[in-house]
């Protein structure tokens, strides 16, 4: 007997809250995630951030980044256009679901990576 993969989570709503700079993603299965723009930017699925097959690049200085536009890509993803000019990542429904589900772990790992890089002058917050 073959094992089938679970269906790809499908969002019912994408709502960008400009004041808090959070993207609210509601899924048919009932999950609701509020994902900060900074989080979505530093974990962008773009090759620029993902490292063209190598290690993931550490992106910093995006604390105040906002999402300018959300552009649909077929029936499977959106392109998020950030106010810093970044627009090359395709955020699939599966990717957004995993980013919401794994937010606490991902964010803690990110902050640890920034802390380790701080000895080399890397800062999470621009100008601080």
N, C-alpha and C positions, 0 to 999 in steps of 0.2 A: 504494500500500500504506500503510495507516495504522500508525502507531507506537503500540504499547501501552505503558501505564505499567507499571513494575515493581509487583509485588504489595506491598501494605502489609505491612511486617514484623510478625510476630505473636510476642509473647513466650510462652515456655513456663513461665517462672517469674518471680515478683517476690518478692524476699526482702529484708526490711528488717533491717539489722544495727544494733541499737539502740546498742551501745557505740561504734561508729565513726560512727554517724548517716549511713549510706550505704544507698541503695537499689540492690540488685543486680538487674539486668534481663538475663535470658537469652532470646535470640531463637532461633527455629527454624532460622534460617540459620547459627547457630553463634556469633554475636557475643555477648559478655558484657560488660556495662558496670556499673561501680560508681559511682553518682552521689551525691555528697554532698548532704545535705538543704539546706545553705546554697545550693548551686548551683541545685537545683530550685526553691527558694523565690525567689531573686532573679531567676530567668528564668521565673517562673510564666507560663503562657499566659493568665492572667486579664486581663480588660479593665483592671483596676486597675493592673496592671504594664505591660501592652502599650500603654496610653495611648489607648484608644478610637480607634484609627486614627492617632494622632500618634506622636511618638517614644517609644521605650521608656523608662519611668521608671527612674531609678537607685535601687534598693532597697539599703539598707545596714543594718548593725547586726544581721545575721542569722547571725553566725558560730556561735552556739550553738543555733540553731533545730533542732528535731527533728520527725520525722513521728509524729503520734499515731495516725492511722488511714489505711488505704488502702481506699477504697470503690470497688467495681466500678461502671462505668457502661456498661450494655449489653455488647456484645462488642468494643468499640472503644477503651475508655479506662478510666482510673481517676481518682478525685478524691483528691488528697492533702490530708489535714487536718493542718496544722502546729500545733505547740504555742503559736504566737503568735496563733492564732485564724484565720489565713488558710486559706480552704477553697474559694475560688471558681474555681480553675483546673481545667480538664479536661485531663488528660495523656493524649493519644491515643497509640496504639502508635507511629504515625509520629513524633510529637513526641519521645517517649522515645528512639526509635532515633536521631533526628537530634541530640538532646542528648548522647547517648553518643558518637556518631560525631564530633561537633564539639566535644567537651569542651575539649580543649587550646586551641583558637582562641577559643572563647566565654569561657573563664575568663581567658585573657590579656587579651582585650578588656575584660572587666569590671574587672579590676584596674587597667588603664590609665584607664578612665573614673573609677574611684574616686580614683586618684592625681590626675587633672586636677581633680576636684571638691574635693580636700583643701584647696586654697587658700581655698575658701569655707567651710571648717569641717566638711565632710563626712568621716566616718570609716567605714571598713568594720567595725571592731570597736567594739561599744558600750562606752562608758566608758573608751576609750583615747585 
